[in-house]
Amino acid sequence: MSKNKPVVVIGLMGSGKTTAGRLIAQALGLELSDSDPFLQSRYGGTAAQIARREGADTLHRYEAEHVLHELAGEPKVIAAAASTVEDPRVRAALRDPFVVWVDASDDVLAERMHSSDHRPDFDPAAMRARRGPFFREVADLVCDVGVLRPEQVRDAVLQALGKPVAR
């Protein structure tokens, strides 16, 4: 597999998409594009601010635009918001890149989000019921981040891509 193939990291909030994405990008020598900084720079707010200001549907449209925009550009590692898998255009676009689903139990994700004001009403079980089938549909690799450290996720991705894993 070419170094130039995009990698998209998907998962529910608290799964560590940004952390894993950063490590994967560094290992592959690619840029990381994360949905949160993208939203901030393009739309002037965090996901929570945009949801309050413009509504969840608009936020989800912006998050989908992030993935579609980045996939149309130079190959990179993309940390995608969980909502993006609900958009059929995004799911179709995820056929070509390598997609890694970082996941953990609902309890682990809830604990990770407990101290965050990103989305205080986050319910992992409800989000998993809604988005889990889509994650399964697009994922090339699933990593249990309740068990694996971010470095182990990076190494699993490198191995799946046929790249050398640093020891």
Helices and strands as residue ranges (DSSP letters): E 7-10, H 17-28, E 32-34, H 35-43, H 47-54, H 56-72, E 77-79, G 82-86, H 88-93, E 98-103, H 106-114, H 124-138, E 141-144, H 150-160
